[in-house]
Amino acid sequence: MKVKIEFDGVEEQDDVRTALDGYKWKLAMGDLDQELRRIVKYQNSIINHNQTASSEEMDTADKIREEIRNILEGYSLNLD
């Protein structure tokens, strides 16, 4: 499959960078999701990975993961 993206002019330089960096954004969001998952699943504190996470940290991490998925879904995107 071939995809051709055309942008005219220097003023669209930010649009070009956004189009080219889409995959990097997906990877970064995936890394963030995995970090939040680690807090919930393994109960590691976000501040000190050798410490047990508080119930508040785990609840917050879980809620943030859910909100990320809701936002992505609103844009017809997913991390899978």
Backbone bond lengths (Angstrom), bond angles and torsions (degrees), N, CA, C in turn:
res aa  C-N    CA-C-N  psi(-1)  N-CA   C-N-CA  omega(-1)  CA-C   N-CA-C  phi
1 M - - - 1.448 - - 1.522 108.76 -
2 K 1.302 115.11 138.29 1.461 121.01 176.71 1.519 108.96 -116.13
3 V 1.317 114.22 140.37 1.465 120.80 175.95 1.516 107.27 -128.05
4 K 1.291 115.30 130.28 1.459 120.05 179.17 1.524 108.11 -118.29
5 I 1.322 115.90 123.27 1.460 122.27 178.23 1.517 107.52 -115.75
6 E 1.321 116.29 126.53 1.458 120.44 179.82 1.518 110.42 -118.97
7 F 1.320 114.94 135.05 1.451 121.93 174.96 1.517 107.05 -130.60
8 D 1.309 115.60 140.03 1.463 120.50 -179.59 1.521 109.70 -106.57
9 G 1.318 114.83 126.37 1.449 119.76 171.13 1.515 115.65 86.74
10 V 1.311 113.35 159.46 1.457 122.55 -179.74 1.519 111.34 -68.41
11 E 1.335 116.81 -30.46 1.459 120.11 -177.89 1.533 112.38 -64.62
12 E 1.308 118.05 -16.79 1.465 121.77 177.77 1.532 112.19 -96.41
13 Q 1.296 117.14 13.42 1.462 122.42 -177.60 1.535 111.76 -58.48
14 D 1.325 117.67 -39.61 1.468 120.80 178.04 1.529 111.02 -64.05
15 D 1.334 116.80 -37.41 1.463 120.68 177.97 1.531 110.87 -64.95
16 V 1.311 116.39 -38.20 1.468 120.59 177.68 1.523 109.61 -63.44
17 R 1.308 117.28 -47.26 1.466 121.31 -179.05 1.528 110.12 -62.16
18 T 1.324 117.55 -41.64 1.464 121.66 178.52 1.521 110.16 -61.07
19 A 1.316 117.13 -45.37 1.467 120.85 179.64 1.530 111.58 -62.72
20 L 1.313 117.04 -40.75 1.462 120.70 -177.89 1.531 113.13 -75.80
21 D 1.326 117.69 -26.85 1.466 121.24 -176.41 1.523 114.22 -93.27
22 G 1.316 118.51 5.81 1.460 121.25 -178.89 1.518 113.22 -53.75
23 Y 1.310 117.83 -43.68 1.462 121.26 -179.38 1.527 111.24 -66.09
24 K 1.328 117.04 -36.48 1.470 120.34 177.73 1.530 110.46 -64.68
25 W 1.340 116.69 -38.58 1.464 120.25 177.18 1.518 110.37 -62.71
26 K 1.325 116.88 -41.01 1.464 120.22 178.54 1.529 110.34 -62.84
27 L 1.318 117.24 -43.66 1.469 120.79 178.21 1.528 111.32 -62.54
28 A 1.323 116.86 -43.20 1.469 120.85 -179.88 1.527 110.71 -63.65
29 M 1.324 117.79 -43.01 1.467 121.13 177.99 1.524 110.41 -65.35
30 G 1.326 117.15 -36.68 1.458 120.84 176.29 1.519 111.69 -64.20
31 D 1.326 116.45 -40.86 1.470 120.52 177.22 1.527 111.03 -63.73
32 L 1.321 116.45 -43.12 1.464 120.55 177.61 1.524 110.50 -61.56
33 D 1.318 117.05 -44.51 1.456 121.28 178.77 1.529 111.00 -60.59
34 Q 1.320 117.38 -42.18 1.460 120.56 179.98 1.525 112.20 -67.27
35 E 1.315 116.52 -35.42 1.466 120.08 176.70 1.531 110.36 -64.79
36 L 1.318 116.28 -43.74 1.467 120.27 177.48 1.526 111.00 -65.72
37 R 1.326 116.84 -38.18 1.464 121.25 177.42 1.526 110.87 -62.41
38 R 1.340 116.19 -40.33 1.460 121.45 179.87 1.528 110.42 -60.36
39 I 1.313 116.17 -39.68 1.466 120.28 179.03 1.524 110.08 -63.36
40 V 1.330 116.53 -44.68 1.463 120.91 -177.81 1.530 111.25 -71.48
41 K 1.327 116.82 -47.86 1.466 120.61 -173.20 1.528 112.91 -73.35
42 Y 1.313 116.25 -45.73 1.471 120.26 -174.41 1.522 113.23 -102.16
43 Q 1.316 116.30 -1.39 1.462 123.04 176.99 1.528 112.79 57.65
44 N 1.346 115.88 37.15 1.459 120.82 175.59 1.515 109.66 -89.59
45 S 1.305 116.45 133.94 1.456 121.48 -179.99 1.526 110.28 -64.68
46 I 1.309 115.85 144.96 1.462 120.86 177.70 1.529 110.83 -72.17
47 I 1.319 117.03 -28.28 1.463 122.06 -177.99 1.522 110.96 -81.55
48 N 1.308 116.64 -46.60 1.464 121.79 -179.63 1.522 107.50 -131.70
49 H 1.325 115.78 107.40 1.467 120.94 -175.07 1.528 113.18 -61.01
50 N 1.313 118.45 -16.54 1.465 121.51 178.90 1.524 112.37 -89.77
51 Q 1.322 116.61 -3.49 1.457 122.26 -178.92 1.521 109.81 -103.57
52 T 1.317 116.19 152.02 1.460 120.76 176.58 1.525 109.65 -75.65
53 A 1.322 115.54 135.82 1.456 120.71 179.34 1.522 110.39 -71.17
54 S 1.298 115.85 145.04 1.461 120.21 175.51 1.531 108.51 -74.65
55 S 1.301 116.07 163.95 1.465 119.52 178.14 1.525 110.29 -63.08
56 E 1.329 117.06 -32.05 1.461 120.94 177.93 1.531 110.86 -66.20
57 E 1.339 116.37 -41.85 1.468 120.10 177.69 1.522 110.50 -61.97
58 M 1.331 116.05 -45.35 1.463 119.67 -178.90 1.521 111.39 -64.97
59 D 1.331 117.47 -42.73 1.461 120.84 178.31 1.521 111.22 -62.99
60 T 1.324 116.09 -43.83 1.459 120.64 -179.95 1.522 110.81 -64.01
61 A 1.329 117.34 -45.44 1.462 121.10 178.59 1.521 110.57 -59.20
62 D 1.319 117.01 -43.15 1.462 121.47 179.76 1.530 111.02 -64.17
63 K 1.326 117.35 -41.94 1.463 121.57 179.51 1.527 111.06 -66.95
64 I 1.332 117.26 -38.47 1.471 120.58 178.34 1.522 110.10 -66.01
65 R 1.342 117.54 -42.07 1.474 120.62 176.95 1.526 110.01 -58.66
66 E 1.317 116.74 -44.24 1.460 121.02 179.98 1.531 111.10 -63.64
67 E 1.328 116.11 -42.27 1.469 119.96 -179.66 1.531 111.18 -66.65
68 I 1.323 117.59 -39.41 1.470 120.93 176.12 1.520 109.79 -57.85
69 R 1.326 116.79 -46.46 1.462 120.88 179.75 1.535 111.52 -63.78
70 N 1.321 117.31 -39.30 1.468 120.42 177.72 1.528 111.38 -63.44
71 I 1.319 116.16 -42.94 1.470 120.38 179.62 1.517 109.79 -64.64
72 L 1.328 117.28 -47.77 1.459 120.54 179.28 1.523 111.86 -60.05
73 E 1.323 116.05 -41.40 1.462 120.89 178.70 1.527 110.78 -60.82
74 G 1.325 116.83 -37.09 1.451 121.55 177.66 1.535 112.28 -61.62
75 Y 1.329 116.78 -25.10 1.450 122.23 177.16 1.531 112.01 -100.75
76 S 1.321 116.34 10.77 1.481 123.26 -176.93 1.531 111.16 58.22
77 L 1.333 115.77 41.00 1.466 122.76 177.71 1.523 108.86 -119.59
78 N 1.334 115.41 159.40 1.466 120.08 172.70 1.520 109.47 -149.43
79 L 1.308 116.06 164.69 1.460 121.24 -178.78 1.525 112.92 -90.14
80 D 1.315 116.69 -10.31 1.467 120.50 -177.97 1.500 113.19 -81.78
